Amino acid sequence: MVTTARTPAKTKTSTALEAANLLKAQAEAAKANAEAELALAAAEEKRAAARAHDAEIVRGYADEELTKLMIAHSSIENAIAEIQRAKIEREESFARVSDLFNHTYTFDDPIADVSVKICINTLTAWARQVGPDEHLDITLYINSPGGSVPAGFTLVDFLSDLRRQGHKITTVGLGWVASMGVVLLQTGDVRVMGKYALLLLHETTSSFEKDTTQSASQQEDNLKLINKMSGNVWDMLASRAMPLNPKTTATFLKRLSKRSDVGMTSAEALELGLVDEVR
């Protein structure tokens, strides 16, 4: 028997088997690669999920810290608001006890155009703050060495006008009240003098210095003007004093102060009728 005729068939079968095995191996390799890819993808998905979880935790911490910061900021703002409110309350409390709020004015300067202007402006502002049917109760403390007669009478007329409008004015003499300061004291509805205060009266001419550069006629005209202002001073004082003490006439006061500067205690001023009460 000759066997050489079957060799090609075996070779083809073997080659086909080897090809099938190769394909199978390739398929298994591809499957393994696919499974590996899936495993890698699954692992990456888990890592992504883990990162997302970590990020969520971090966001949670951040939100918590932000909430804390917002609460702290709110607390700071509340504290600032409380400080401002307390400041406003202190200012309002101080204002309620201040002289301006209680319509109390202290005139403790020499009587001059500037000091009189400040006083008039202040009292005018007070009067404008109330309605037409409302009236103020003003207290004017006076501790002044006197000064300009024209400026003093400007304030006298202004205070008199306030009284005509219905506002009540109480004048209080404290310390040393001299010359035109005594005249200002007379403008109050009620004239009060401190127990240890002193009044000083003198002739009006003594508050003017003689100008030697003026001619005789100019000096004579000035003297006439001074005498008129002096008469106004004594008339003003007498008009308030005589209802309490009839002897305190303008002539009496002029004669009293002609000798020299006349100082008097609160008791003496009360007796003459130059004040209504002593405190």
Secondary structure as GFF3:
##gff-version 3
##sequence-region A 1 279
A	DSSP	three_ten_helix	4	6	.	.	.	ID=ss1
A	DSSP	alpha_helix	7	97	.	.	.	ID=ss2
A	DSSP	beta_strand	104	107	.	.	.	ID=ss3
A	DSSP	alpha_helix	113	128	.	.	.	ID=ss4
A	DSSP	beta_strand	137	142	.	.	.	ID=ss5
A	DSSP	alpha_helix	149	164	.	.	.	ID=ss6
A	DSSP	beta_strand	168	173	.	.	.	ID=ss7
A	DSSP	beta_strand	176	178	.	.	.	ID=ss8
A	DSSP	alpha_helix	180	185	.	.	.	ID=ss9
A	DSSP	beta_strand	190	193	.	.	.	ID=ss10
A	DSSP	beta_strand	198	201	.	.	.	ID=ss11
A	DSSP	three_ten_helix	204	207	.	.	.	ID=ss12
A	DSSP	alpha_helix	216	241	.	.	.	ID=ss13
A	DSSP	alpha_helix	250	258	.	.	.	ID=ss14
A	DSSP	beta_strand	262	265	.	.	.	ID=ss15
A	DSSP	alpha_helix	266	272	.	.	.	ID=ss16
A	DSSP	beta_strand	277	278	.	.	.	ID=ss17
###
